[in-house]
Amino acid sequence: MDSVNSSEEEAPLVAVEDSPKNHARDVHILSFAFLFIFLAYGAVQNLQSTVNTEDDLGTTSMGILYLSFTLFSLVASPMVRLLGTKSALVLGTTGYWLFIASNLKPSWYTMVPASVYLGFAASIIWVGQGTYLTSAARSHAKASHLHEGTVIGNFNGEFWGMFASTQVIGNLISLALLTTGKGGGTTLLFTVFLGSMTLGTILMCFLSKRDSEKENLPTPSASVFSSVVPLLKLVIAPLCDKRMQLIIPLLAYSGLQQAFVWAEFTKDIVTPALGVSGVGAAMAVYGASDAICSLVAGRFTSGLSSITLIVCGGAFLQILILLWLLLKYSLTSGVLGTVYPLLMAMIWGVGDGVFNTQLNAILGMLFRHDTEAAFSQLKVWQSGATAVVFFLSPYITFHAMLIVMIASLCVSIAGFLFLTLKVENAFSSGS
């Protein structure tokens, strides 16, 4: 009788462990943890070119950060494999915490080491995020007897929708607190953001461990180097693929256009018109339009033709802004002086939402058998291009940067259109 009761008591425990609610819960926790972490980091990143201006400390530290991110992205997968995704996610949060703490007493001795470490932390937290979310989606689909692709899409929609809102919430907090005054306002702001970071880290600790599922990754061997070498081959191999060669300029431009907003637009357009506190308002508008566009663009994505139209639409909007800034824009007073930067931020956010959703879609579609390698290339080229903008920012004029952006966008779209024609022709000849 005792054995019967014992088996009855154990059965619900197994059912709870495999329950779809358990996997969905992990995605909710992961999404909220990233919300609390990146609402703080995103707002602080936007302020670097306007707050830490002495000797260009802010932009230089961001350049170092993204250069470190680029290099560590090459070897992030075996690190996550050895740590386990939950441990990698928790460890990754410490880099963001340290970077914001260094802004309380900004100097070359605090911010540069924090930036280098954050590059490492960012590489493992993003590899961990993608692996964890995919594992949760696959487990949920299996437990619920649902189509795996549908669940992966739904879980990613929830996560990226939540992530896009970080620009809105974080920058509204920045706007509210910086109105109290630059010195005291920034100290209070960074302290509040440290609290938000801490809450996000605590939430990460409540995630379920998924290491027993192996997360579809090979078991690490005894030697770290034996894991790193094949990974490096996996990262380098796509460079020999003509499809990747044609899309790399667009991958790089997606990083350039993000860094342009963070470093150049906030410093040369928003701050002169709206002040330092106005950076939060402009970036909140940017984040809101980015989030809405990401959701809408995702809904309308159905294949290569739709991706081509959506990407061309986003590129057209961004080149309009770049030409406006290059040829016609000048600082004005009154209502228009306030509206113009906000309008530009909104339109630019639409373009960013387009590139975020469509690049992920086309990489997943074209590189089905080398998905991990394709997304590694996305992070490497995005973060590398972002680092270039931050390093160039102190040494190049705003108009020169605009010309570089226009040229990069034209080359990127030309390569992308050639790629789509090449793929369409391949499909036509195959049929």
VOGU-3710 file (C-alpha; in Angstrom, 3 decimals, decimal comma):
1> mdsvnsseee> 0,000/0,000/0,000  2,850/2,338/0,868  4,519/1,620/-2,466  1,279/2,454/-4,316  0,919/5,731/-2,439  4,561/6,469/-3,082  4,211/5,990/-6,832  1,063/8,139/-6,854  2,934/10,918/-5,066  5,849/10,747/-7,506
11> aplvavedsp> 3,720/10,849/-10,656  2,524/14,463/-10,298  6,095/15,580/-9,715  7,171/14,148/-13,071  4,132/15,685/-14,763  4,893/19,112/-13,287  8,490/18,907/-14,483  7,347/18,150/-18,047  4,412/20,565/-17,927  4,230/23,125/-20,749
21> knhardvhil> 3,508/25,733/-18,070  6,961/25,102/-16,625  8,701/25,908/-19,927  6,505/28,950/-20,573  7,285/30,155/-17,046  11,004/30,036/-17,807  10,485/32,185/-20,905  8,482/34,725/-18,865  11,281/34,888/-16,282  13,970/35,185/-18,953
31> sfaflfifla> 12,073/37,985/-20,710  11,532/39,984/-17,519  15,142/39,473/-16,415  16,403/40,908/-19,721  13,880/43,752/-19,383  15,304/44,857/-16,006  18,913/44,442/-17,157  18,695/46,119/-20,551  16,373/48,981/-19,641  19,292/50,084/-17,473
41> ygavqnlqst> 22,131/49,265/-19,846  20,421/50,658/-22,955  19,760/54,035/-21,350  23,301/54,272/-19,959  24,748/53,358/-23,363  22,743/56,140/-25,021  24,233/58,683/-22,584  27,908/57,765/-23,002  28,647/60,278/-25,780  26,970/63,112/-23,846
51> vnteddlgtt> 27,819/62,424/-20,187  31,403/61,089/-20,256  32,809/63,615/-22,724  36,212/64,290/-21,116  38,919/62,915/-23,440  36,067/61,098/-25,267  35,955/58,561/-22,449  32,363/57,511/-23,164  32,693/56,788/-26,890  36,144/55,207/-26,522
61> smgilylsft> 34,965/52,867/-23,760  32,008/51,834/-25,929  34,375/51,120/-28,817  36,505/48,948/-26,527  33,372/47,207/-25,284  32,167/46,231/-28,747  35,649/45,242/-29,911  35,841/42,930/-26,896  32,330/41,658/-27,679  33,407/40,878/-31,259
71> lfslvaspmv> 36,476/38,901/-30,193  34,781/36,958/-27,397  31,818/36,102/-29,668  34,156/33,805/-31,595  34,643/31,554/-28,558  31,419/32,138/-26,605  29,747/28,840/-27,551  32,278/26,506/-25,866  32,260/28,762/-22,793  28,485/28,479/-22,503
81> rllgtksalv> 28,745/24,756/-23,186  31,134/24,329/-20,263  29,257/26,625/-17,865  25,713/25,565/-18,721  23,185/28,095/-19,990  21,730/29,136/-16,629  25,177/29,761/-15,129  26,251/31,622/-18,281  23,171/33,851/-18,083  23,761/34,685/-14,416
91> lgttgywlfi> 27,484/35,289/-14,958  26,718/37,451/-17,986  24,674/39,866/-15,887  27,731/40,732/-13,769  29,396/42,490/-16,703  26,452/44,850/-17,142  26,311/45,519/-13,403  30,022/46,361/-13,285  29,802/48,668/-16,318  27,002/50,756/-14,806
101> asnlkpswyt> 28,817/50,857/-11,446  31,927/52,207/-13,216  29,836/55,155/-14,442  29,413/56,314/-10,838  33,116/57,185/-10,836  34,065/57,361/-14,527  37,770/57,241/-15,376  40,086/55,325/-17,671  40,943/53,032/-14,739  37,322/52,082/-14,062
111> mvpasvylgf> 35,500/52,179/-17,401  38,065/50,547/-19,697  38,428/47,341/-17,619  34,646/47,281/-17,128  34,153/47,608/-20,898  36,534/44,738/-21,670  34,812/42,491/-19,129  31,369/43,469/-20,415  32,441/42,365/-23,911  33,054/38,885/-22,487
121> aasiiwvgqg> 29,840/38,949/-20,427  27,738/40,102/-23,395  29,054/37,306/-25,610  28,078/34,548/-23,175  24,754/36,061/-22,115  23,562/36,300/-25,734  24,713/32,813/-26,711  23,115/31,565/-23,485  19,890/33,432/-24,221  19,488/31,986/-27,708
131> tyltsaarsh> 20,303/28,457/-26,564  18,066/28,603/-23,488  15,083/30,059/-25,332  15,331/27,490/-28,137  15,625/24,640/-25,627  12,566/25,863/-23,715  10,562/26,193/-26,932  11,459/22,697/-28,124  10,601/21,190/-24,741  7,304/23,091/-24,671
141> akashlhegt> 6,411/21,930/-28,187  7,185/18,323/-27,293  5,183/18,423/-24,058  2,221/20,197/-25,691  2,336/18,232/-28,981  2,595/21,508/-30,930  4,512/22,431/-34,059  8,060/23,263/-33,003  8,490/26,201/-35,403  5,286/27,842/-34,151
151> vignfngefw> 6,376/27,641/-30,513  9,869/28,942/-31,302  8,249/31,881/-33,120  5,859/32,618/-30,245  8,557/32,440/-27,585  10,881/34,637/-29,631  8,035/37,089/-30,228  7,444/37,410/-26,504  11,136/37,812/-25,721  11,968/40,360/-28,439
161> gmfastqvig> 8,789/42,340/-27,840  9,764/42,653/-24,188  13,368/43,439/-25,106  12,386/46,230/-27,518  10,421/47,945/-24,736  13,632/48,409/-22,719  14,494/51,480/-24,800  11,138/53,039/-23,915  11,135/52,324/-20,168  14,847/52,932/-19,549
171> nlislalltt> 14,928/56,209/-21,433  11,761/57,508/-19,780  13,419/56,834/-16,405  16,494/58,643/-17,704  14,382/61,602/-18,821  12,608/61,833/-15,458  15,722/61,639/-13,272  18,036/63,818/-15,351  15,666/66,773/-15,066  16,868/67,100/-11,450
181> gkgggttllf> 20,283/68,319/-12,650  23,255/66,841/-14,489  25,542/65,948/-11,577  23,093/64,722/-8,946  20,767/63,457/-11,647  23,299/61,080/-13,190  24,375/59,723/-9,785  20,767/58,998/-8,847  20,095/57,548/-12,290  23,006/55,097/-12,190
191> tvflgsmtlg> 22,066/54,056/-8,647  18,487/53,309/-9,707  19,779/51,355/-12,706  22,060/49,287/-10,457  18,959/48,334/-8,500  17,220/47,304/-11,718  20,275/45,238/-12,723  20,272/43,486/-9,355  16,596/42,586/-9,732  17,268/41,151/-13,195
201> tilmcflskr> 20,139/39,035/-11,854  17,958/37,689/-9,048  15,277/36,716/-11,586  17,874/34,785/-13,610  18,510/32,611/-10,543  14,904/31,372/-10,686  15,357/29,859/-14,160  15,197/26,077/-14,406  18,427/24,302/-15,310  18,365/22,893/-18,808
211> dsekenlptp> 21,849/21,400/-18,883  20,474/17,860/-18,564  18,798/18,324/-21,947  22,215/19,142/-23,472  20,453/21,993/-25,286  21,216/20,276/-28,578  24,934/20,992/-28,145  27,663/18,358/-28,193  29,086/17,288/-24,860  32,277/19,222/-24,107
221> sasvfssvvp> 35,467/17,201/-24,245  38,097/17,212/-21,543  40,101/19,871/-23,370  38,717/23,358/-23,924  40,980/23,767/-26,964  39,485/20,721/-28,659  36,114/22,504/-28,455  37,412/25,890/-29,575  39,171/24,673/-32,751  36,107/23,083/-34,410
231> llklviaplc> 34,014/26,068/-33,343  36,417/28,473/-35,039  36,185/26,353/-38,197  32,392/26,553/-37,916  32,532/30,353/-37,641  35,012/30,813/-40,513  33,424/28,285/-42,931  30,394/30,482/-43,825  32,778/33,148/-45,134  33,404/30,870/-48,132
241> dkrmqliipl> 29,671/30,821/-48,913  28,730/33,385/-51,601  25,375/33,976/-49,930  27,091/34,997/-46,712  29,560/37,171/-48,595  26,677/39,071/-50,177  24,781/39,589/-46,921  27,786/40,528/-44,737  27,606/44,243/-45,760  24,009/44,358/-44,503
251> laysglqqaf> 24,974/42,578/-41,275  27,679/45,189/-40,742  25,338/48,060/-41,624  22,802/46,841/-39,059  25,502/47,395/-36,424  26,542/50,747/-37,936  23,010/52,156/-37,906  22,477/51,191/-34,261  25,780/52,712/-33,148  25,037/55,839/-35,208
261> vwaeftkdiv> 21,964/56,476/-33,054  23,742/55,729/-29,769  26,915/57,739/-30,463  26,320/60,351/-33,185  22,600/61,113/-33,280  22,276/61,595/-29,518  25,400/63,786/-29,369  25,064/65,958/-32,487  21,309/66,176/-33,039  19,365/65,421/-29,837
271> tpalgvsgvg> 21,557/67,075/-27,191  21,916/70,478/-28,960  18,156/70,610/-29,540  16,736/69,027/-26,379  19,597/68,920/-23,858  21,039/65,897/-22,076  17,690/65,052/-20,483  16,135/65,054/-23,977  18,243/62,041/-24,942  15,927/59,896/-22,841
281> aamavygasd> 12,816/61,249/-24,589  14,236/60,806/-28,090  15,446/57,279/-27,401  12,113/56,355/-25,810  10,398/57,391/-29,060  13,025/55,417/-30,995  12,443/52,341/-28,816  8,644/52,528/-29,102  8,689/52,729/-32,905  11,327/49,959/-32,979
291> aicslvagrf> 9,147/47,660/-30,861  5,965/48,318/-32,849  7,750/47,887/-36,184  9,386/44,637/-35,022  5,984/43,144/-34,189  4,356/44,353/-37,433  7,279/43,353/-39,672  7,350/39,920/-38,063  3,656/39,414/-38,834  4,127/40,295/-42,514
301> tsglssitli> 7,223/38,121/-43,005  6,276/35,102/-45,099  9,159/34,445/-47,479  11,989/35,907/-49,507  9,780/38,310/-51,493  8,237/39,850/-48,377  11,640/40,116/-46,712  13,028/41,917/-49,765  10,180/44,460/-49,794  10,346/45,091/-46,043
311> vcggaflqil> 14,151/45,519/-46,021  14,003/47,935/-48,981  11,287/49,915/-47,169  13,378/50,213/-44,013  16,474/51,177/-46,000  14,490/53,853/-47,872  13,321/55,429/-44,596  16,834/55,503/-43,149  18,409/56,979/-46,270  15,776/59,726/-46,187
321> illwlllkys> 16,892/60,652/-42,668  20,579/60,539/-43,632  19,993/62,804/-46,665  17,864/65,162/-44,556  20,665/65,490/-42,007  23,312/65,891/-44,697  21,564/68,378/-46,994  18,769/70,243/-45,243  18,695/69,922/-41,457  19,755/72,803/-39,224
331> ltsgvlgtvy> 19,164/73,484/-35,545  16,023/75,562/-35,068  14,170/76,950/-32,086  10,559/76,566/-31,081  8,245/73,620/-31,633  9,949/72,406/-34,813  13,304/72,332/-33,029  11,798/69,835/-30,601  9,712/67,850/-33,085  12,409/67,238/-35,707
341> pllmamiwgv> 14,777/65,126/-33,509  11,842/63,121/-32,166  10,493/62,523/-35,677  13,931/61,379/-36,870  14,242/59,042/-33,883  10,846/57,526/-34,648  11,607/56,914/-38,347  15,077/55,552/-37,563  13,525/53,151/-35,044  11,263/51,782/-37,792
351> gdgvfntqln> 14,334/51,028/-39,882  16,069/49,320/-36,970  13,006/47,162/-36,302  13,026/46,119/-39,970  16,686/45,094/-39,951  16,396/43,218/-36,639  13,466/41,066/-37,716  14,339/40,503/-41,367  18,023/39,673/-40,910  17,135/37,011/-38,350
361> ailgmlfrhd> 14,467/35,644/-40,692  16,630/35,453/-43,807  19,603/33,928/-41,974  17,335/31,238/-40,561  15,877/30,580/-44,001  19,097/30,514/-46,039  21,361/28,727/-43,551  19,155/25,982/-42,144  22,022/23,523/-41,727  24,512/26,091/-40,381
371> teaafsqlkv> 22,211/28,224/-38,243  24,582/28,584/-35,285  27,440/29,647/-37,571  25,212/32,116/-39,430  24,068/33,826/-36,244  27,658/33,897/-34,977  28,496/35,880/-38,116  25,603/38,246/-37,354  26,976/39,044/-33,896  30,588/39,301/-35,077
381> wqsgatavvf> 29,840/41,766/-37,903  27,262/43,760/-35,921  29,468/44,247/-32,868  32,557/44,851/-35,010  30,807/47,600/-36,981  29,469/49,119/-33,764  33,002/49,258/-32,358  34,197/51,069/-35,505  31,609/53,830/-35,063  32,526/54,424/-31,431
391> flspyitfha> 36,251/54,496/-32,235  35,763/56,848/-35,204  33,360/59,184/-33,404  36,024/61,427/-31,759  38,063/61,730/-34,975  35,482/62,211/-37,726  33,030/65,028/-38,382  29,300/64,414/-38,253  28,921/65,144/-41,981  31,720/62,718/-42,837
401> mlivmiaslc> 29,952/60,060/-40,756  26,741/60,703/-42,675  28,547/60,133/-45,992  30,022/56,886/-44,645  26,547/55,750/-43,548  24,958/56,558/-46,921  27,703/54,751/-48,837  27,475/51,730/-46,503  23,697/51,529/-46,870  23,876/51,690/-50,683
411> vsiagflflt> 26,512/48,951/-50,860  24,566/46,826/-48,362  21,280/47,032/-50,242  22,995/46,369/-53,580  24,558/43,186/-52,179  21,260/42,157/-50,564  19,281/42,613/-53,795  21,891/40,649/-55,737  21,593/37,894/-53,125  17,805/37,733/-53,442
421> lkvenafssg> 18,062/37,557/-57,247  20,663/34,794/-56,944  18,459/32,801/-54,566  15,344/33,331/-56,711  17,230/32,133/-59,791  18,452/29,081/-57,888  14,875/28,230/-56,912  13,663/28,794/-60,502  16,352/26,616/-62,038  15,733/23,960/-59,380
431> s> 12,085/23,842/-60,244
//
